[in-house]
Amino acid sequence: MEIFDAAGVTNCSGTPKRCTPIGRLLTGFGAQRVSATAGLVFVSAARTQETPGPRVLVFDLAGVNGCTGTPSACQPLKSLPLPDSFGFPYGISVANGIVAVAGDGGAVHVFALPQ
């Protein structure tokens, strides 16, 4: 999953403006939805290269912890597994210290915000 400068300045030029990524989140396969809060980025994924089941991957929003290189390539700080019966993970909501993930079968799984 590629990361771009929201202000359209870093790695951007021309008219119309064209931008190249400032970094990448190494999410594996089937990355679907993204949500961010409290310095963290949450990505729902169907599976990763290391694990076959659905999960929520947690990354450093600043692109520092778990990240190397230029442009940065970021590994997840945490990988929060979802039940195998959960189905394909879709929407993520983060509020009041809670991370909620909706699955394709109508299930919702809730985590406390990782420390």
Summary of the structure (lengths in Angstrom):
residues: 115
radius of gyration: 15.0
end to end distance: 23.2
largest distance: 48.1
contacts: 330
relative contact order: 0.19
helix: 3%
strand: 51%
